[in-house]
């Protein structure tokens, strides 16, 4: 008996080899089919090709949906799905200013939702802390004329929710390149507190460690 040969999963090399035999009409037809098959493909192509007045709009809409859901309609929240929108933009375009804008918007939406309904789910809040750190790192790499407005928005995040207290390093004498997650006086636990009310966030750039 002849055993069937097992074939590995196709890779980009296999796809590329097939595409090299396509003419212009066939390639356009394939791209069209991909375009109409999935909304995410449309968003990707619009962003990559710079089509539309605001290429960031669909990414903002996705972030807002998953970070500030309609609780009346029993919509759920998901930091992971909101982060995925940022990842998709990074793959489609990855333009630094647009990436920083989406990260800052993420922080605004997450902190706003926490303050609006007193949301205290641990993974959601931890995701906000991580995104705040990443946003600061990204924003501070931008030119000064773009950086200042985004930093001001991040600074306002600390005032959106009483459970999210983000303080500038310079006011606390912290080193200029670290993010400190400091457990509050009510707990003495390592690494991750149990709720947002248990921690103060001292946010800066880009390295992070936890103080016990």
Order of alpha helices (4+ residues) and beta strands (2+ residues): alpha-alpha-alpha-alpha-alpha-alpha-alpha-alpha-beta-beta-beta-beta
